Amino acid sequence: MNGLPLSRFTGMLATNSSLRNLWLARAVSALGDYVYSVALMWFVYEQTHSALQTGLLFILKFLPEPFVGLYFGVLADRLNRRRLMQFSDLFQMLAMLLLGVLIASGSFHMWHLYVITICASMAGTLFRIAQTSLIPDLVGRHELVSANALLSVTMQLMRMIGATLGGILVAIIGVAGTIEINAFSFLVSLAFVQRIRHDKAQPAASSASAKSVNSEIKEGLNWLINNKIVLLLMLLGTLANVALAPTNVLPPMLIQREFHGDARMLGWFETSIALGLLLGGILVGTLSPKKVGRWFLAGLGLEAVGMLSVAVAPFAWMAYAGNFLLGIGVMVCNIPLSTLMQTLIPDRMRGRVNSMTSIAFNISIPITYGGIGALADVIGAKPSYGLGALLLALCAAIGGMNAGLRSFDLGEGQKAGEANEDAGQAV
């Protein structure tokens, strides 16, 4: 698998049927999700003529996780993770079918969309926690980086395809029909998940009945608090999400006010980061680095350089280059971060701790997005990018001071990994 740049990906898919089926499930489902997002944004604005209503839906997507994520983490440790993923797909399929029928029949009201969005988001949270916890059981330790990179690259490809396809489908078959296609994508995903071979018993299954849900959550929280590396990773990941808020909120302001550009220029700016994300994912996946801690820190540094380049760019093409570099940095950071989490967290509590870190990463997003918009109205888009770059550089510096994170090596073998799982607090 050392020939062509993508041969590591194709080799894994050819030899690992379970990973291949998970990859196909995620690809189809993600394509449906991105098609749905375009249809939904168009429909909501068409119905309400309110950007606030569109923003409210975005907040509602993140709202359930802080309340249910910890309990879903317990489920992912107690029950069969593959079955949980199938239940999630089935629930989301039914939710999308209902929404499509309501719109097509003329019975739709906005509160229907709010309720369905919250319910579908809960099911998506369950799927994500179960999937993240399952991946280390499907691939060897030495293939974990490439597996995470494969899924990340696929998500970016589906994002690019889905955005275009969504607009075409809405124009041809309407919003209701497009939503029904998303419902069908969950059915296809469910079928592929069914083909995943996962016979490993859950570590906590024998003792689950003797413990309350809250006591299991407390056990996971105590482990997290005592594991200094994982706790540091959670902190840095949360701060990085805060720092990256300008990249999701401010591009229209940046292009219009700083470069006096039009929608076409905004499209080029967004395409540049998408290409960076693709290249970064392919780079990490094909190289499959063992020193994932160092790569994570390098990714934070690249993100800082990319955002700073946008902040100081006097010309639009320089901002494109900075955004491209930022996209590479995001993947060089995020894929090693996922791998570190999957490697350091013991399988017996992977669902619980993953849910805690996911809540920390995501809860900052809706809050920060509103805050960065208010800040940019006062200081401008470029200074806001500059502040994000400063925060990312600070994260890289803090992480670089941790010797255990700098030296973490996937190539040390399984015994070293087990030592890291249960003795990370000593670092």
Long-range contacts (C-beta under 8 A, 24 or more apart in sequence): 5-282, 5-286, 6-282, 6-286, 7-286, 8-146, 8-285, 8-286, 8-288, 9-146, 9-149, 9-150, 9-153, 9-285, 9-286, 12-139, 12-143, 12-146, 12-147, 12-150, 13-150, 16-138, 16-139, 16-143, 17-195, 17-197, 18-138, 18-195, 18-196, 18-197, 18-198, 19-138, 19-139, 19-147, 19-150, 21-192, 21-193, 21-195, 21-196, 22-131, 22-134, 22-135, 22-138, 22-151, 22-192, 22-193, 22-196, 23-150, 23-151, 23-154, 24-192, 25-85, 25-89, 25-188, 25-189, 25-190, 25-192, 25-193, 26-131, 26-151, 26-154, 26-155, 26-189, 27-154, 27-157, 27-158, 28-185, 28-188, 28-189, 28-192, 29-89, 29-185, 29-186, 29-188, 29-189, 30-154, 30-155, 30-158, 30-159, 30-162, 31-158, 31-161, 31-162, 31-165, 31-185, 32-162, 32-181, 32-182, 32-183, 32-184, 32-185, 32-186, 33-158, 33-162, 33-182, 33-185, 34-158, 34-159, 34-161, 34-162, 34-163, 34-165, 34-166, 35-162, 35-165, 35-166, 35-169, 35-178, 35-181, 35-182, 36-96, 36-166, 36-178, 36-179, 36-182, 37-162, 37-166, 38-162, 38-163, 38-166, 38-167, 38-170, 38-178, 39-166, 39-169, 39-170, 39-175, 39-178, 39-179, 39-182, 40-113, 40-175, 40-179, 42-167, 42-170, 42-175, 43-103, 43-175, 44-113, 47-110, 48-110, 53-110, 55-370, 56-114, 57-113, 57-114, 57-117, 58-366, 58-369, 59-366, 60-114, 60-117, 60-118, 60-121, 61-117, 61-121, 62-121, 62-362, 62-363, 62-365, 62-366, 63-118, 63-121, 63-366, 64-118, 64-121, 64-122, 64-125, 65-121, 65-125, 65-358, 65-359, 65-362, 65-363, 66-359, 66-363, 68-122, 68-125, 69-125, 69-129, 69-355, 69-356, 69-358, 69-359, 70-217, 70-220, 70-352, 70-355, 70-356, 70-359, 71-213, 71-217, 72-125, 72-126, 72-129, 72-130, 72-351, 72-355, 73-129, 73-217, 73-220, 73-351, 73-352, 73-353, 73-354, 73-355, 73-356, 74-213, 74-216, 74-217, 74-351, 74-352, 75-126, 75-130, 75-351, 76-126, 76-129, 76-130, 76-133, 76-350, 76-351, 76-352, 76-354, 76-355, 77-133, 77-202, 77-203, 77-204, 77-208, 77-216, 77-348, 77-349, 77-350, 77-351, 77-352, 78-202, 78-204, 78-205, 78-208, 78-216, 79-202, 80-198, 80-202, 81-130, 81-131, 81-133, 81-134, 81-137, 81-198, 81-202, 81-351, 82-130, 82-134, 82-193, 82-194, 82-196, 82-198, 84-126, 84-127, 84-130, 85-126, 85-127, 85-130, 85-131, 85-134, 85-193, 86-190, 86-193, 86-194, 87-123, 87-126, 88-123, 88-124, 88-126, 88-127, 88-130, 89-127, 89-186, 89-187, 89-189, 89-190, 89-193, 90-186, 90-190, 91-119, 91-120, 91-123, 92-120, 92-123, 92-124, 92-127, 92-183, 92-186, 93-183, 93-184, 93-186, 93-187, 93-190, 94-183, 95-119, 95-120, 95-123, 96-120, 96-179, 96-180, 96-182, 96-183, 96-186, 97-180, 97-183, 99-179, 100-176, 100-177, 100-179, 100-180, 100-183, 101-176, 103-175, 103-176, 103-179, 104-176, 104-177, 125-358, 128-358, 129-351, 129-354, 129-355, 129-358, 130-351, 132-338, 132-341, 132-342, 132-350, 132-354, 132-358, 133-347, 133-350, 133-351, 133-354, 134-196, 134-198, 135-342, 136-342, 136-343, 136-347, 136-350, 137-198, 137-200, 137-347, 138-196, 138-198, 141-343, 141-410, 141-414, 141-417, 142-288, 142-410, 142-411, 143-288, 144-339, 144-342, 144-343, 144-410, 145-284, 145-285, 145-288, 145-289, 145-292, 145-335, 145-336, 145-339, 145-410, 146-285, 146-286, 146-288, 148-285, 148-335, 148-338, 148-339, 148-342, 149-281, 149-282, 149-284, 149-285, 149-286, 149-288, 149-331, 149-335, 150-285, 152-277, 152-281, 152-285, 152-331, 152-334, 152-335, 153-278, 153-281, 153-282, 153-285, 156-274, 156-277, 156-278, 156-281, 157-278, 159-274, 160-274, 202-348, 203-346, 203-347, 203-348, 204-348, 204-349, 216-349, 216-352, 217-352, 219-349, 219-352, 220-349, 220-352, 220-353, 220-356, 221-352, 221-356, 223-346, 223-349, 223-353, 224-353, 224-356, 224-357, 226-425, 227-344, 227-424, 227-425, 228-402, 228-404, 228-424, 228-425, 228-427, 229-340, 229-344, 229-402, 229-404, 229-405, 229-408, 229-420, 229-424, 229-427, 230-340, 230-341, 230-344, 230-345, 230-353, 230-357, 230-424, 232-398, 232-399, 232-402, 232-405, 233-296, 233-337, 233-340, 233-341, 233-344, 233-357, 233-405, 234-356, 234-357, 234-360, 234-361, 235-360, 236-300, 236-395, 236-398, 236-399, 237-337, 237-357, 237-360, 237-361, 238-360, 238-361, 238-364, 239-391, 239-394, 239-395, 240-300, 240-303, 240-333, 240-391, 240-392, 240-395, 241-361, 241-362, 241-364, 241-365, 241-368, 242-364, 242-368, 242-391, 243-303, 243-307, 243-387, 243-388, 243-389, 243-391, 243-392, 243-395, 244-303, 244-307, 244-330, 244-388, 244-392, 245-365, 245-368, 245-369, 245-371, 245-372, 245-388, 246-307, 246-372, 246-376, 246-381, 246-384, 246-385, 246-388, 247-273, 247-307, 247-323, 247-326, 247-385, 247-388, 248-369, 249-369, 249-372, 249-373, 249-376, 250-372, 250-373, 250-376, 250-381, 250-384, 250-385, 253-376, 253-381, 254-310, 254-319, 254-381, 254-382, 254-385, 255-316, 257-380, 257-381, 258-380, 258-381, 258-382, 259-315, 259-316, 259-319, 261-316, 265-316, 268-316, 268-320, 269-316, 269-319, 269-320, 269-323, 272-320, 272-321, 272-323, 272-324, 272-327, 273-323, 273-324, 273-326, 273-327, 274-327, 275-324, 275-327, 276-306, 276-323, 276-324, 276-325, 276-326, 276-327, 276-328, 276-329, 276-330, 276-331, 277-327, 277-328, 277-330, 277-331, 278-327, 279-327, 279-328, 279-331, 280-327, 280-328, 280-329, 280-330, 280-331, 280-332, 281-331, 281-335, 283-328, 283-331, 283-332, 284-331, 284-332, 284-335, 284-336, 285-335, 289-336, 289-410, 290-409, 290-410, 290-411, 291-407, 291-408, 291-409, 291-410, 292-336, 292-339, 292-340, 292-343, 292-408, 292-410, 293-336, 293-340, 293-404, 293-405, 293-406, 293-407, 293-408, 294-406, 295-332, 295-333, 295-336, 296-332, 296-333, 296-336, 296-337, 296-340, 296-399, 296-405, 297-396, 297-399, 297-400, 297-405, 297-406, 298-332, 298-333, 299-329, 299-330, 299-331, 299-332, 299-333, 299-334, 299-336, 299-337, 300-329, 300-333, 300-392, 300-393, 300-395, 300-396, 300-399, 301-329, 301-392, 301-393, 301-396, 302-326, 302-328, 302-329, 302-332, 302-333, 303-329, 303-330, 303-333, 303-389, 303-392, 304-329, 304-389, 304-390, 304-392, 304-393, 304-396, 305-329, 305-389, 306-389, 307-385, 307-386, 307-388, 307-389, 307-392, 308-385, 308-386, 308-389, 310-382, 310-385, 311-382, 311-383, 311-385, 311-386, 311-389, 312-382, 312-386, 339-410, 340-408, 343-410, 343-417, 343-420, 343-421, 344-420, 344-421, 344-424, 345-421, 346-421, 346-422, 402-427, 403-427
